[in-house]
Amino acid sequence: MNAALMRTVKLGLARHPNELDRKRIERGLGARKRYLYVSPNVTPVRGGYRIASPCCSRNIDKDGALVDVALILYDGVTGIWKLFRKNHAGGVWEFYSLYHRLIPAIDELNADPERLFWQ
């Protein structure tokens, strides 16, 4: 009788972050147009990846410490990647754009035509 009340709930693993996509982002950042002589860090965060880099320009940190560059989050419901930039003056992440695939998000981050990410 109790067996009829029992349910098996299948718990899946979170899709992101994962090591494969973290490495994919890390490799993809090698094609960036700005700050070619520093090595960005790609750190897993809940639902995505945070990208930080030493501040070569000294615009944000006069000592050249690690500063946030971008946040890439995956929306598991819609299957869309969300790219955010750091507003260093306000100390908040600002939404930048949506992507159906990870590679175009990395490409946009690498190009940074408006100089919003790599400052």
ZIMORA-V145206 format. One record per helix or strand. SS is the DSSP state (a for helix, b for strand). FROM is the first residue (numbers start at 1). LEN is the number of residues. If there is no record, write none. Layout:
# ZIMORA-V145206
SS;FROM;LEN  SS;FROM;LEN
This chain:
# ZIMORA-V145206
a;2;4  a;19;13  b;41;5  b;48;7  b;66;10  b;80;8  b;92;8  a;102;10
